[in-house]
Amino acid sequence: MKLKRILKILIPVAAIWGLVVLFLQKIWFYRDPIRVSPNDPNLIISPCDGQVVYIRRIEDGKVYSEKLGQKIDITEITKTDIPEGTGWLIGIYMSPLDVHFNYAPISGSVDRIVHTQTNLNLPMVDLWEYIQLTYLRKAVDLFAKRYELENERQTIFMHNERIHLAMVEIADKFVNKISTYVSEGERTRAGQKVSFIERGSQVDLVLFGEDFEFLAKVGDQVYGALTPIARLKK
C-alpha cells in the first residue's frame, strides 16, 4: 500500500518534470525574441546573450593569462591569422538559459568566416562554475581554459568604415552544431542574426585597435542585439 501511495506521488511529479525539461530543450531554448538595436554607428552591440567573463587587452597579438603565467597568441583563439597590433578581447559566456542566437555587433561587411573542427569538444565549465554562472549570475574568469583553445569554433570577421572586429563562436561539449545565416561578402546591419549556436557556449569578441570606451564590465549580464558593450571614441 505504501509503495502504491509513493508511486501515485512520484509518477505525476516525474511526468511534470519531464514536460518541463522537454519544454526547455525543445521550445524555450530556441526562442527568437524580437530585438531592435540602438541606431549609433559608434556602438559595438553585444553579439549574444550572456555574462561578460573577461575583458583583456591584446598587445602585439597576444593576451596575458594569469592562470598559465604566459601570453596567449590571439590566433590560438581565432584559429586563423589576424591583423597585427593592439586591441581588446571580450569573453561572453552563454548559459543554457540564455537566448542562443548570435547577432552582428556592427553594421558592415562580412569579410571571412573560418570554421575550425576538432575531434572532441571539452566541457566549458565544471559543475560549480556552471552553478555560479547560470544560477547565481556570478562572473567566473574563464580565460585560457583548455576548451577556449581547443574546442570547435567559428570565427566571423566583420568591418565597416571605422571598426574592425571578429566574433569567435566557441562550442561546448554538448553542442550539436553552429547554424550560420550569413556568408562572406554579405552586408549586415547591427543586431542582425548571423548564427545560432546550440547549448551552453561562448562568444569571444576581438576588437582591433585601441580607441574604445567600454560600456559593459566583467560580471554584467548582456543581451544580444540590445546591450552596447563598447563605443568607438570619436
Rosetta blueprint (number, residue, H / E / L):
1 M L
2 K H
3 L H
4 K H
5 R H
6 I H
7 L H
8 K H
9 I H
10 L H
11 I H
12 P H
13 V H
14 A H
15 A H
16 I H
17 W H
18 G H
19 L H
20 V H
21 V H
22 L H
23 F H
24 L H
25 Q H
26 K H
27 I L
28 W H
29 F H
30 Y H
31 R L
32 D L
33 P L
34 I L
35 R L
36 V L
37 S L
38 P L
39 N L
40 D L
41 P L
42 N L
43 L E
44 I E
45 I E
46 S L
47 P L
48 C L
49 D L
50 G E
51 Q E
52 V E
53 V E
54 Y E
55 I E
56 R E
57 R E
58 I E
59 E E
60 D L
61 G L
62 K E
63 V E
64 Y E
65 S E
66 E L
67 K L
68 L L
69 G L
70 Q E
71 K E
72 I E
73 D E
74 I L
75 T H
76 E H
77 I H
78 T H
79 K L
80 T L
81 D L
82 I L
83 P L
84 E L
85 G L
86 T L
87 G E
88 W E
89 L E
90 I E
91 G E
92 I E
93 Y E
94 M E
95 S L
96 P L
97 L L
98 D L
99 V L
100 H L
101 F E
102 N E
103 Y E
104 A L
105 P L
106 I L
107 S L
108 G E
109 S E
110 V E
111 D E
112 R E
113 I E
114 V E
115 H E
116 T E
117 Q L
118 T L
119 N L
120 L L
121 N L
122 L L
123 P L
124 M L
125 V L
126 D L
127 L H
128 W H
129 E H
130 Y H
131 I H
132 Q H
133 L H
134 T H
135 Y L
136 L L
137 R L
138 K L
139 A L
140 V L
141 D L
142 L L
143 F L
144 A L
145 K L
146 R H
147 Y H
148 E H
149 L H
150 E H
151 N L
152 E L
153 R E
154 Q E
155 T E
156 I E
157 F E
158 M E
159 H E
160 N L
161 E L
162 R L
163 I L
164 H E
165 L E
166 A E
167 M E
168 V E
169 E E
170 I E
171 A L
172 D L
173 K L
174 F L
175 V L
176 N L
177 K L
178 I E
179 S E
180 T E
181 Y L
182 V L
183 S L
184 E L
185 G L
186 E L
187 R E
188 T E
189 R L
190 A L
191 G L
192 Q L
193 K E
194 V E
195 S E
196 F E
197 I E
198 E L
199 R L
200 G L
201 S E
202 Q E
203 V E
204 D E
205 L E
206 V E
207 L E
208 F E
209 G L
210 E L
211 D L
212 F E
213 E E
214 F E
215 L L
216 A L
217 K L
218 V L
219 G L
220 D L
221 Q E
222 V E
223 Y L
224 G L
225 A L
226 L L
227 T L
228 P E
229 I E
230 A E
231 R E
232 L E
233 K L
234 K L
